[in-house]
């Protein structure tokens, strides 16, 4: 069994156990017992349960993105020894010189949460420093900053403004999906977006354009 197969075995066992008991109560011992492996095997692949949760998200997101997008638009982290760097986590899909259409990315994000909804609902409760929620913020705030640089396209915007926009819109999209995931009466997390599916990037473009106009007055 290769490394990826072993990691998937551990991940599937963990998710299965989370269907039987609260996530916080699932122990490493429970996981290795379910897989038939030992603790040494678990710790060879994952530092702890938090890193396993993050790995599951990155694997799930990578699979969904590869299903929906060509390799040319997928965004990866810099190669490293960490296995998650092999999975794409975002896209860069231009609709113009200074325009991005990432509506389908947000549909993919929703699809990932929907596919393991009970698991992610519990995983996203925790907001500690090593939690999935905090990891997602740090991952995507940098992705949104990169998008802002593309939209700016050599135009100037103070770094404080860039940081504000990235933090504001990252928090907006994450909180929206986390809240929707927790609402049991909501079947499809992105069902209500309609013509506003690309609202984050459309809004960024509009705000940056207006800031440039005010600067030139």
N, C-alpha and C positions, 0 to 999 in steps of 0.2 A: 504494500500500500504506500503510495507516494505521499508527500507532505500535504498537498492540497486535499487529497482524499481523507487523510486523517483529520485535518482541520474541519472539513465538512462533516465528518462523522461526529466530532465533538460539538460542533455548532448545532447540528440537527438534534442531538441528544439534549442539549441545553434548552432549545426551543420547545422540544417535546415535554420536558420536565416543567417548563413554565406554564404549560397548559394544565398541569396537574397540581401545581402549588404556586404560591406567590413567588415572583422572580427573586426577591430579596432573600427568600428562604432556601433557594437552590444552592447547594454547596458544591465545592470542587469534588468532594467524595461522591456525591450523588451523580455528578456528570461522568466521572471515570467508571463508576459502577455500571452505569447505563451503557457505556461504550465498550466495556470489557477491556479498556486500557488501564494504565496506572497513572499515578500523579506525576511521575517523571515525564511521561509522554505529554500530559497536559501542559506542564510548565515549560517544556521544550518549545512548544508552539505559542503559548499565551502567558503573558506575565501574570495576569489575574483575570477575574471575571469581567471587570470593566473593559479590558482590552479585547476580550472575547466578544462582548456586545458590540464594540466598535468595529471589529473585524466582520461580524455578521452584517452590519449595515453596509460597510464598504463592499463586501462581496455582492450583496443583494443589489446595491446601486449600480455596481459595475455590470452585472448581468443585464439589468433592465436597460441601461444606457446603450450597451452593445447591441441590444435587440432593436432599438429605435433609431440609432444614429450610425452614420458611417464613421470609420476610424479617424477620418480627417478632421472632424469637429470635436472629438473627445479630448478631454483635458485630464492629464495625469499629474501626480506629484513627481518631484525629481526622484529618479531611481535611488533606492536605498535597500538596506538589508531587511527592512520591514516589508512583509509580504503584501500589505495593503497598497503599497505604491504601484503594484501591478494592475490595480483596478482603477478604471476611470471614475471620477466623482462629479464631473461637471462638463459643460460644453462651451464652445465659442462658435456661435452661429450668427453670422452677420446677415443683415437684411439691407444694408447700405454702408457707405463709407464710415459713418458715425452712428450706425444703428445696429442693434442686436435684437433678434427674435428668439427668446428663450422660453416661450410659452410651453413648448413640448417638454422642456426640462422639468418644469414644475409639475406637469402631468406625470412624468416619470417618478419624481419624488413622491407624489401621492400614491402611485402604483406600488412603490416599495413598501410604504407604510401599510397599505391595504392588504398586501400579500401575507404579511405576518402581523396583522393588526393587534391581536391580543398581546403578543410579545412586545411590540414597539410601544403600545400604550403603557405597559408597565415599565419598560426600559426608560421611557422619557419622563417618568415621574421624578426621578432623581435629578437634581440640578447641582450636584457637588462638583468640585474642580476636575474630577476624572470621569465625570458622567458622559453619556452619549449626548445629552443636550448641550453641555458645554463644549464638547468636541465639535459638534455640528456648527455651533456659532463660530468657533475659531477657524474651522475649515472654510465656511462659506463667506465670512466677512472678508477674507482675503480674496476669494473668487470675485466678489462684488467690487472690491477695490480694483481688481484687474479689469473688470468690465467698464468701470468709470474711466480708467486710463484709455481704453479703446474708444469710448464715446467722446472723451476730450480731444483725442487725436491732435496732440501738439498744442492745444489751447491750454490756458493757465487757469488753475483753480487752487486756492490755498489748501495745504495739506489738512488743516483742521476741518475744512469743508468736506474734503474727500472722506475723511474719517467719519464725520457725522453722517453723511449720506450712506456710506457702507454699513455702518452700525445700525442706522435706523431701518433700512430696507431688509437687512439680514434678520433683525429681530422681528420685523413685520411678517416676513414669509414663514419663518420657523414657528412663531407663536400661532399663526393661523393654522398651519397643518397639525401642530401638536394639539391644539384645542379641538380641531375637527376630528382627529384620530380618537380623542377621548369621548366624543359624542356618539353614543350607541345608536341613536336614531338617524345618523348620517351614514349612508351607504357608500357613496363615492366622494372622496375628500375634495376633489377639484370640480365637482359637478356644477357649481354655481358661477364659475369664472366667466364662461361665455366669451363675449368680445373683450373682456378685461384680463384674459389669461396672461398677457404680456405686460401687465400694468406696472410691474416694478421697473422694467427697462424703458418702457414708454415714459414713465414718470421721471426717471433719471435723465433721459434725453431732454425732456421739457424743462426740468429744473436747471440743468447745466446750460441750456440755450438761453434761458432767461437771465441766468447769472452773468453770462457773457455779454448780453445786451445791456444790462445795468452797468457793467464794468466799462463799456464803451461810451456811455452817455457823458 
